[in-house]
Amino acid sequence: MNLKARNDVGEKMGFIQTNIEFALQREELRNQLLDYLLEILERELIERAGS
């Protein structure tokens, strides 16, 4: 497994980043995760633009 960065899983954000990186390395999760992340980003950007 080749992760792009090394994250501190003892920190909340590092834990989240590491889990995302690992999931993106898995073929059976990658596309679903990317779709989910895009959905979240689109929603957040729309909410931010409306603020």
N, C-alpha and C positions, 0 to 999 in steps of 0.2 A: 504494500500500500504506500502510495507516494503522496503525502500531504504537502501542500504548498507552504504552510507556516507551522510553527510549533506554538501551541496555545497552552496556557496554564489552566488545567481543568479544575484547579482549586478555586479559581475565580469564576463568578457566575457567567460573565461574558465569554471567557475562555472555554468554559464547559459547553455553552451553546455553539460557539464557533467550531469546536472540535467535532461535535455531533453532526453538524451540517456538513463539514468536510468529509467525515467518514461516510455519511449517507450518500453524498455525491459520488463517491468512489464505487458504490454498489449499483450495478446495472438495473436491478429490480426496483430500486428506489429513486434513481436519478431523475427520470423524467417527471414522475409525480411530484417530487420535491421541488424541482424547478418551476413547475406549473403553480404549485402552492405559494412559493416565494414570490413569483410574479403577481399572483392575485393579491397577496398582502401588500406588496409595493405599490401596485396600482391604487388600491383602496387608501393607503396611507398618503400617497401623493395627492389624491383627490381631496382628502380631508384637509391636508396641509394647505392646498391651494384655496380652499374655501374659508380658511381661517383669517 
